[in-house]
Amino acid sequence: MSPVVVVTVFFACLAVMITAIVKFKVNASLALLINVIVMGLLLGVSGQEVLQLTARGFGNIMGGIGIVIFLGVIIGVGLQETGAAESMCNFFRRFFSDKLLPLAAGLTTFIICIPVFGDIGIILMAPIAATISRKHNMSMKRLAAAIIPGQTLTHGLVPPTPGILLACVLLGADIGKVIVYGLLIGLPSYLIYYFLIMPTRLVDPDEFVEPAQQYVDAALDREKHGLPLPNTLVSFSPIMVPVILLTSASFVSTLAPGSRLASIITFFGDRIIAMLIGVLIILVYAYVKRSILPPLKEGATYSSLIFGDWVNKAIAISAAPLIITGMAGPFGSIIQATNVATMFTEVMRDSGIPMIAVPFVLATLLLAISGSATLAITTSAAIVAPLLPYLPYSVEFVALVCGIGSMLTPLPNNAMFWVSSSVYRLNLRQVFQTFSLPAFLTCTMCTVFLFFFNAIGIIQ
C-alpha cells in the first residue's frame, strides 16, 4: 500500500468513528473497538494479528495507567470524604476572589501536572472542583474549562512530565532550558485563554453542569454533622507527596542513572508506588483522625468504611473511564504494525513542506491516531532526531515543537478525554469545548510565542 493510501484510510476510519459517537450516540468504547479492527483489516493486517494487537494494546494501556487511575480516584474519594478538598478550597479563597476560584484551580493543576500524567491531575482536582461548584453554585463546566487546559499545557511542555522528559533525552536537549522555555510559552498562553477565550460562547462556561453526586454526598454529610476540616498541610499532602516523589525520580533517573540512590528514589517515585503512598496518607490519616468523619452507621467500623467502602466507591467511579481508556490502547499497536507514522513522514517530505513542520505534524497525527500524547511526543522526537543537523533550530526548540504538536488535537480516543468526561460529568460536546478546543487554541498560541521568542533571541 502506498503512503498516501495508508494515510487516507486512517483519516477515513477516524472520521467514521467520530461520526458514530457524535451523531449516532454509539458508546465510545464500542466505537473505538470496532474502528481499530476495521482499520487494521483495511490496512492489510491479518484478522488474527488484528485481534492479537487489540488485546495487547488494551493490556499495555491498562498496565501502564490503569492502576494509577484507580489509585488517583481513591485519593479523590478520600479528599472529599475527609473534607480535605474543602480545606483546599478555603486555602484558595484566601488569595483569590470567588469569581477567580476557577483560575486558582487551573493554576494549581498547571503546577501539579508538571511531574505527573495529566489524567492523574484531572482526577485529583475533581473533588476540589466539585466542592467549589457546590459551595458557590458554579458550573462544573466552568471549572473543567479552567482546569483541563492547565494540565494539557504542562503535560506537553514542561519536564519532568514523562513524555517531554523522554523527548529531551532522545534529542539531547537541556532539561533545565526546556522547563524554563515551556513555562515561558505555556503560562501566558493559558492566561490569554482564561481571560479572553474561556468567557466566550466558544467554550460556553455558564452552561450549568452539576458535580458528581458522590462528591456532593460526602460534603453534605460533613456539613450535617458540623465536622472539623483537616489542616492545609494534611489536605495537600496526598497530592503533593506523590508529586514530589515523581519529580525526584524523574530528575535522579536522568542525572544519576544506575546509581544506588537513583534505584531507591525511582522505586518510590514510580507512578504506582507514589500514588499508593498518596492513598495511604489520606486513608491512614482518616483512620487515625476519626473525629473528622461522620458517625458510623449501625454495625459499621471505621476500618470497613475507610478501607472498604471508600475503595468500593472508587472502583465504581473509575470503572467506565478505565474501560474506555483501555480501548484506546489498540490504536498504538495498529499504528506500529502498519507504519502509518513512517509513511506520513514520507508524504510530508514529498510535499516540500519545511522540515521543522515534520515533528509538529507527526506529533499531531500520532495524537489523533493513538490518543496518547506521550506516544506522540516520544515517537515524533525519535523520528526527527536524525534530521537535527538539517534544522536551523536548537534541540530545545525542536523538543518544544514536538510537545506542542502532541497536545494540539485531543480526540475521543484520548484517555484524558474520557477521564474528564467521567469525573466532571461532561457530555461529548462539552468535553470538546473544555478540552479539545482549548487545547487547539492554547497550543496555537504556544506556537506563536515559541517563534516570537525565537525571533527576538530568547529561545534559540
N, C-alpha and C positions, 0 to 999 in steps of 0.2 A: 504494500500500500504506500502511495506517495505521501510525503509530509502534509501536503495541502488537504488530501482526503482525510487523513487521520485527524487533523485539527478541526476540519469541518464536521466530521462525525461527532467529535467531542462536544462542540458547541450546540449541535442539534439535539443531542441527548440531554444536555444541561437545560436547554430551553423547554423541552418536553417535560422534564422533571418539575421545573418551577411552575409551568402551566398546570400540571396535575395537582400540585399542592395549593396554588393560589385560586385557580378557577374551579376545580372540581373537588376541592377540600379533601384530597387523599391524605391520609395520615403520613406525616413526613418520613417516619422510619420505613414504612412500606414502600413509599415512592423512591426513597434512596436505595433500598434493596433491589427493587425491580430495575431501576435505572443502571445500577452497577452491572447487573447480569446482562442486560440488553447491550450496554455499551461495550462490555468485554467481548461478547459474541460478534458484534458488528465490526470490531477492530481485529478480528481474526484469532482471538483466543479460544481454545477448545472448551467445550462445555465442562469437562472435568476440571480443567485448570481454573476456569472462572469460579467454580464452586470452592476449590481449594483456596484461591486468592481471597474470596469473600470471607470464608471462615477465618483465614489467617489475619486478614486486615481487621476484622471485628475483634479478634483476640488481642492483637497488638495494641489497639486503641484502649481496650478495657484494661489491659495490663499496664499501659502507660499512665492513664489518668483516671481510670475507673475508681480505684481505691482512694485516690486523692480527692475526687469529687465527693465521695461518700463521707470521708473524714471532714471535709470542709462543711458539709451540711450538718454534721454532728456539732461542730463548733458553732455554726449559725443557730441551731436549736438551743444550745447551751447559753449563748449570748442573750437570747431572747428570754428563756425561762428564768435565768438568774437576775434579769434586769440590767445586765452589763450593757446591752445595746442602748437602753435608756440613759445609762450613765454616760456613755459616749456622746449621745445626742446632747445631753446637758453640757458636756465639755465644749462641743462645737458652738453652742449658744453663747458662751462667754466671749467669743471672738467674732461672731457673725450675727447679723440681724436675722430675724426669722425668714425674711424674703431671700436671704443668701444662704440658707441652710443647704440647698442643693449644690451650691458651689463648694461649700465646706466638704460635703460628702464626695463630690467629684475630685477635689484636690487630694483628699485623703486616699481615694482609690488610685489616683495618679502616683502617689508615693508608695502605697502598698504593693502595687503591681510591678514595681521596678525589679524586684528579685524573684517574683513568682509568676506562674502562668496566669493569664488574665482571667480564666474561668474560676480560679480559686478566689481572686479578688472580688469578682462578681458575686460569688456565693457568700463570702464573708461580709460584704456590705449589705446584703439583702435584709437582715433583721434590723440593721440601723436605719435603712431606708423605710422599712415598714413602721418603725417607731416614729420617725419624723412624719410620715404620711398620716398616721392616726392622730398624733397629738396636734398637728397643725392643719388638718383637713387638706392635705396636699396630695395631688395625684401621684401614684407610683410611676406613672409615665414621665412626669416632670423629673422625678428623682432618677429614674433609669436613664433619661436623656442626658443628665449631668454625670452620672456615674460611669456608664458604659464607655463613652469616648475617653474618659480618663484612663481606663485600663488599656484601651486599644492603643493609645499613643506610646505609653511606656513599654507595653508588651513588644512593640516592634522596633523601638528606637534606643532604649536605654539598657545597657548591660547592668547587672548580670542576669537579666531575663534570659533564659536558656537559648532561645533562637538567635538573637542578635549577638550573644556572647560567643556562640559557636561560629557564627559568620565572621566575627572579628578574628577568631583563631584561624579559620580557613583562609582568610585573606591576608593575615599578618598585620591586622590593624591594631593601633594603640588603644587599649580598652578605656583608659582614662580619658583620652580625647573624644572617643565615641560617646562616653557618658555625658561629657560637657556639651558636645555638639548636639546630641539627642535632646537634652533638656533645652538647649538654646532654640531649637526649632519646634520642639513639641509643646512647651509651655505657652508661648504666645499663640500658637495655633489653637490650643484648647481654649484660651481666654477669649480669642476672637469669636470662636464658635459659640461659647457660652453666652456672651453678651450681645452678639449681633445676629446669630443664626438660630439658636435654640428658641428664642421667643417668637419666631415667625410661624406661619401656617405650615411651612415645610415639615417641621417637627410636631407642631400642634401639641405643646406640652400640657395644655389645660384640659385636654380630653381626659376625663376622670377615670382612673383605674384604682380600685381598692387594693390594699395589701393582702397578701395571702392570709387565710383565716388562721392557720396555725401560729403565725406570728402575733396576730391580734389577740387570740385567746389567751396567750401567755401574758401579754401586757395587761389585759383587763383583769385577769385573775390576781395579778400582783397589786393592782390598784384597789381591788375589792378588800384586800386584807391589809392595806397600808404597810407593805413590806419595805424595809430599807434597801438601798441600792449599793452594789459593790463600789469601792472607790475607783478612781480613774485609772490608776496603775494596774489594778487587777483586771479591770474591764478591757484594757487594751492588750494585756499580756497574751491571751490565746491567739491573737493576730500577730503581734509584734515579735514574740519569741520565735515562731516559725519563720517570719520574715528575716530576722537576724541570723538564724541558723542557715537558711537558704542562701542569704547573701554571703556569709562567711565561707560556706562550702564552694560557692561559685568562684570567689577570689582565690582561695587557698589552692583549689584544684588547678587553677590557671597559673598562679605564681610559683607554687611549690609542688608540682605533680610528683607523685611517687613517694613523697616523704611520709614518715610515720604520723606527723601532725596532720597532714592532708588526709590520710586514710581515716583518722578518728573524726575529724571535722566533717569530711564528706559523708561519713556514715550518719552522723546526727543531722547533717544538712541535706540528706536525701529527702525528696519530696514527701515520701510516705512517712518516714521517721519524724521529720519536722512537723508535719501536720498531726501525726499521732501525739506528739508532745503537746501541741496546742489543745488537742482533745482532752488529754489527761489533766492539763492545767485547769480547764473550765469545769470538768466533771469532778475532779478531786476537790477543788475549791468549793463547789456546791455541796459536796458531801460533808466536808469539814465545817463549812459555814452554813449550816442548815437553817439558821434564823432568817435567811433571805428568801426562803422558799415558802409557798403557801402550805397550810395544814394538810396533812395526808388524808386520803380517803380511808375509810374503814378497811382494815386488813392489809393495807399497803405499807411498804417500808421505803426509807429514803434510798437504799441501795437499788431496790427494784425500780423505783421512779427514775433515778438518775442514770443508772447503767442499763436499765431495761427499757422503760417507756420512752425515754428521750431518744435512745438509739433506734427503737422501732419507728418512732416518728420520722427520724432522719432517713430510714430505709424507704418509707412511704414517699417522702418528698423527693428523694433522689432517683427513684425507680425510672420514671419517664425520661428525664434527661440522660440517664445512663444508657438506656436502650438506644435512644436516638443518636447520642454521641457515638456509641459503638457502631451503628450503621454507617456513620461517615467514614469509618476506617477503611473499608474495602476500596474506596476511591484511590487512595495512595497505592495500594497493591496493584490495581489495574493500570495506573499510570506508569509504575515501574516496569510492569510486564510488557506494555505496548510502546514504551519510549516516546510518549506524547511530548514530554518536555524537550527532549533532544530534537525531535522533528520540528517543534515550534521554533527552536533556535535557528534551525536551518532556513525555515521560512523567513524569519527576521533578517538573516544575513543576505538572502537572495533579494529581499525587498529594497535594500540600500538604506535602511533606517540606521541612524547613528548608533554605534556600538554601545554607548552609555545607556541607551534605551533597552538593551537586551536584558540586563539583570532586573530592571524595573518591570518590563512587560512579562518576563518569565516568572518573576515572583508573583505578580498579579494573577497570571494564568494559573499558576500552581495553587494559589489560594482558592481560586474559583473551582479548580478541579478537585483538589483533595480536601478542602475545608480546613487545612492545617496551616496556620501562619508559620509555625516552627519549620514544617517541611518546606514551605515556600521559600523562606529566607535562607535556610541552610543549603537547599538544592541550588537555588539561583547563585548563591555565593560560590559553591563548589564549581559550577559550570563557568562562571565568569572569571574565576581565579587565573586561568591560563591567558585571559585577554588583558590582564592588568598592564603589561608593557605597552599595549596599544591605546590605552586610555589616558587622556591628559588630566587625570584627577588623582588625588591621593587615595590610598586604600580605605581611609576613614570615610571619605566622601562616598566611595563605591559601597561600603558596608551600609551606610545610611540609605542609599538608593535602594538596596535590596530590602532594607527594613520597611521603608515607605511602601514599596510595592507589595510587601507581604501583608499589608493591612488594608489595602485600597478597596477590595471587592469581597467582603464577607457575605456569603450566600447561605441558603438553608442547609447546606452540607457542612457548615461550620459548627464545631462543638459549642462555642460560646453563644451562637445564635439561639440554640435551644435551651441552654442553661439560663440565658437571660429571659427567654420566654417563660420558663417554668417558675423561677424564683421571684420574678417581678409581675407575673400574671399578665403578660402581654400576648396579643394575638399576632399573627404573621405580619400584618400590615404595620402594627405598632413596633415590632422588632426592626422592620426595615427603616422606620422613621427614627428610632432611637439608637440603632446600631449600624446598619448598612449605610444609610445616607450620611450620618455624622462621620463615619469612617472615611467615606469617599471625600467629603468636604475638608475635613481636617488634614487628611493626607495630601490633598491638593495644595493646601496652604503650607504644609511642611515642605513640599517640593519647591514652592516659590521662595520660602525662607532659605532653604538649602542653597539654591542657586544665587540668591541675593547675597548671602553671607560669603559665598564663594567669590562673587564678583567684586566684593569690597575687601577681600583678602583675609577674612576671619576664619573661614573654613576653606582649606586648600583642596 
